[in-house]
Amino acid sequence: MWRYRVLMSTPPAAPILRKSLYAFVADTALIVLFIFIGTRNHDTNTDTAGVFSTAAPFLIGLIASWCALRVWNAPRKVSNGVGVWLVTVIIGMLLRRFAFDDGAAGAFIVVATIFNAFTLVGWRFIAEQLSERKTSQS
């Protein structure tokens, strides 16, 4: 009987994994959106392969940030969003410059930093506010 109570008291893993997966997909989609907008505005690499090859350094940075910060433990936390944003942009820019030979102009660095701050941190801020509002109404 005691064992049954212990097993029932642990939270199921499926909802936690689902939230983490949704958060990772959202982060990925926002990075691809950033690259898609940029390639459209500059008429470069507008096909699917071009967008993903341009996004590759940032997607590698995203994966590195998730692994280094263990974001899956609290994917909606704003502080994790700040970490994801900084690591993704820094690694993305370094890879873009040194591994992908694409260059990183000053204006691009500024735009990438601002856009990704608003998106990668912004959706988490909104999610946290909605969660707090829902908790306070209960």
N, C-alpha and C positions, 0 to 999 in steps of 0.2 A: 504494500500500500504506500509506504513512504517513497519508494522509487517512482511510483506513478505520479505523486505530487511534485517531485523534483522535475521530472520530465515535462510536466504540464506547466511549470512555472517559468521555464525558459522561453524567451520569445522565439517565434518561428523565424527561420532564416529567410524564407521566401520574400516577405515584404521588405526586409532590409536589402536584400540583393536587388530587388526590383527598383527600389529608390535609387540605389547606386547606379544601376544600369541606366535608368532614365536620366540621371544627372550627367553621366558620362556621354550619353547620346546627345544631350542638350549642349554640353560643352563642345563636342565635336561638330555639331551642326552650326553653332555660332562661329567657330573658326572657319569652317567652309564658307559660311555666308560672308564673312569678312573678306576672304580671298575672292569669292565670286564677285562681290561688289567692286573690289579693286581691279580685277581683270576686265570687268565690263566697262568701267570708267576709263581704262587706259587701252582698251582694245587689244589686250595681249592674252594669250593662252585661254581663250574663252571656251574652248571645248572641255569636256569632262576630264580628259587626261591632263590637260593643261592646268585646270583648276586644282586637281589633286596633287600634281607634281609641285605646284606653287605652295599648296597647303602642307605638304609633307614635313617640312622642318618644324612647323608649328604643331602639327599632330604628334610628331615625335616628342616635342616639348611637353605637350599635354599628357601623353602617356607617362613620361618621366616625372611630371609633377604629381600625378595621381599615385604613382608608385612610391616616390620619395616621401610624400606627405600623408600617405595612407588615407586618402580622401574618402574612400568607400566607408570608413567608420562614421563619418558625419558629412555626407556629400552636400547638404544644403546650408552648412555653416558659412557665414560671411567670411570668417577668418580663413577658412579653407579656400574660399573663392579668391581671396587676396593672394594666397600662396600659389594657387593654380595660375592665376593671371601673371604674376611676376616670373615664375619659373618657365611658363609657356613662352612668354615674350622673350625672355633672355636666351633660353636655349634655342628658340625658333630663329632669332636674329643671328646668333652665333653660327648655327648650322647653315642658315641661308647664305651667310657671308663666306664661311670657310669650307663647308662640305658640299654645298650645292652651287657655288660660284654665281649666285644671283645678285649679290650686292645688297647693301642696306643703306639707302640714302637717308639723310637726316629727317626729311619730311615723312618718309615711310615709317621710320621708327616712331616718330611722334604720333602719327595716325594709328599705327598698329597698337601702340601702348594705350592710347585713349579709347579706341573702339573696343579693344579687348577688356579694358577695365570696366567700361559700362556694361558689357554683355556678360563676361564671366563672373564678375562680382555682382552686377546688377540683378540678375535673375535670382541669385541667392538672397540678396537683400529683400526683394519682393516676397520670396517664399518664406523668409523668416518673419517678416511683418505680418503676412497672412496667417502664419502658424500662431504667432503671439496673439493676434486678434481673435482667432478661433479658440485659443486656450482661455482667454479672458472672458469670452462670452459663455463658456461652459459653466 
